Amino acid sequence: DNKADSEDSRDYGPVPYGLLESRVFFRWWPTRRMGPIKLPGEEDILETRMKSGLYLSRSKESEEQ
């Protein structure tokens, strides 16, 4: 993250929902608030993926190998 020299919705406004490609399901920072993020009534995505053995994230590099 390069907060001082990057652009995001603070610069150009809200991103239309249809353009979103992923969603946050775990907060790393600030550490005092670290943990899963879920909407009311939603299952714990992190726990479900860990149990099923699915990747939490995947880079294009790992797909090319």
NORPERA-V32220 format. One record per backbone hydrogen bond with DSSP energy under -1.0 kcal/mol. NH is the residue of the N-H (numbers start at 1). CO is the residue of the C=O. Records with the same first field share a line. If there is no record, write none. Layout:
NH=CO ; CO
This chain:
5=2
11=8
12=8
13=9
19=16
20=17
27=35
33=30
34=31
35=27
37=25
42=39
45=43
48=44
49=45
50=46
51=47
52=48
53=49
54=49
63=59
64=60
